[in-house]
Amino acid sequence: MNIAIDGPGGSGKSVLAKNLARGIGLTYVDTGALYRTVGLAVMRRGIEKTDTAGIISSLSEIRVEMKHEGGAQKVLLSGEDVTDKIRTPEVSMYASAVSAVPEVRAFLKELQLDMVRVGGVVMDGRDIGTVIMPDADVKIFLFANPKDRAERRYEELAAKGMNVTLDEVLSDMNERDNNDATRAEAPAVPAADAVMLDNSGFLEVDTYAAAVRIINEKTGESFDERL
Ligand code: DC
């Protein structure tokens, strides 16, 4: 079984996908981490976010890999484990910028398709249901109101000791969502056959229960809705 979870930042995609991976026995694939890894590489090279030619030429100098061990995903940039280094607000903005470049999307596509071929994945991102797994057994588009999403992202960053304000998080999030949803290539929009799940005001357990209900309905399985 393959499950696609798409949606904007802070909607809780990665938490849901990790929980589903554990609950149902699938491999969790975080595709945003791949764009973040390219974003980090571009940022480190001092290339501007708007320098499309510079972004494209850096691709021939880097290698991006992902590894899945014990339910966790690691990403490697030319052999260096950058799993934790890609989680800063600065890298988020670079990830969004590089993800609009078609050459970057093509560069990362095979890596994602390799995982789809192996199968048994719950993959989260922006174009999973539309481009990467158009034949996924279940597609969920997860969203919530901007205030809830910004608060979740803020708490995540604050817990890691990052010095940001809620206003900064909200404004970065709005800018990134707008970039991601309006780009020409693979915009972050729901697939026609995705189930829309609004988890505003939900706790982690509520989102999990709602998602499992959708999965059970779509597949005829009877997975436990309790986390
Ligand atoms: O899910 P995330 O915040 O880690 O994603 C980082 C950026 O990467 C996001 O702004 C958009 C981009 N992205 C994408 O374009 N396609 C995906 N499948 C996943 C992420």
Boltz pocket constraint, residues with backbone or C-beta under 6 A from the ligand:
constraints:
  - pocket:
      binder: B
      contacts: [[A, 9], [A, 31], [A, 32], [A, 33], [A, 35], [A, 36], [A, 92], [A, 95], [A, 96], [A, 99], [A, 100], [A, 124], [A, 125], [A, 126], [A, 127], [A, 128], [A, 176], [A, 180], [A, 186]]
      max_distance: 6.0
